[in-house]
Amino acid sequence: MTDRTNAAIQAFFGPHAAEWEARTAKDVPQIERAVAECGYRRGATILDLGCGTGRAVPLLRRAVGPAGVIVAIDVTV
């Protein structure tokens, strides 16, 4: 990713980050279904690229359990 592309992504998503959790609260049931449908196994390692504010991370953590690993990365700071 170029610095210019990264800057454009940050400029678009950055202002929305503070309110993102409240705006996406209604999406939690859909995210729960999606995680369940993936069939992650206990102890699995999951890479969540473009995780934004990390809305799915607690749900992924629950799916893989304490022995699992979640790596969540987003370019927006």
N, C-alpha and C positions, 0 to 999 in steps of 0.2 A: 504494500500500500504506500502510495506516495505521501509526502508530508502535506501536499495540497489537498488530497482526498481526505486524509485524516482530519485536517482542519475544517473541511466542509462538513464532515460527519459530526464533529464536535460542535460546530456552530449550529447545526440543525437540532441535534438531540440535547445538547447541554442545557438550554433554557427550560426544557421539559422535565429534566431529571428530578427536580425538587418535588414536583407534583405527580410524578409518574406512578408511584405506589397507590395514591388515592384514585387516580384515573383508571388504573388497571385492576382494582380490587374485584370488580365484577368478573374478571377473566379467570380467577383462581379455579373455579370448577372445571373449566375447559383445560387448564394446565394440568390439574390433577388427573383428568381422564387421559390426556396425552402421555403423561408420565406412566400411568398404569398400563396403557396400551403398548408402551415400549418394552415392557417386561424386563426391566433391569433386575439383575440378580444381586442378592446381598453380597457385599464385598467388591462390587464392580467399581471401575474407575470411569468417570464420565467427564468429558470435556464439553463445556457449554460456551461456545464461541458467540460473541455478540449478546452477552447475557443482560446487557442494560443494567438496571438497578438490582438484578439478581432475584427477580420475582420467583423464578422456578427453583432456585437453589435449596430452600428448605424442603420442598417437595422431593427433589432429587436426593437430598440427604436422607430423608425418611425411606426412600426406596432402596438405597444401597446399604443403609445401616451404618453402625459405628466403624465397621472395618472397611467401608467403602471410601472412595476419594472423589471429591468434586473439584474440578478446576474450572473456574468461571472467569472469562476474560472479555473485556469490552474496551473499545478505543476511546469512548467518551469518559472524560475525567470529571 
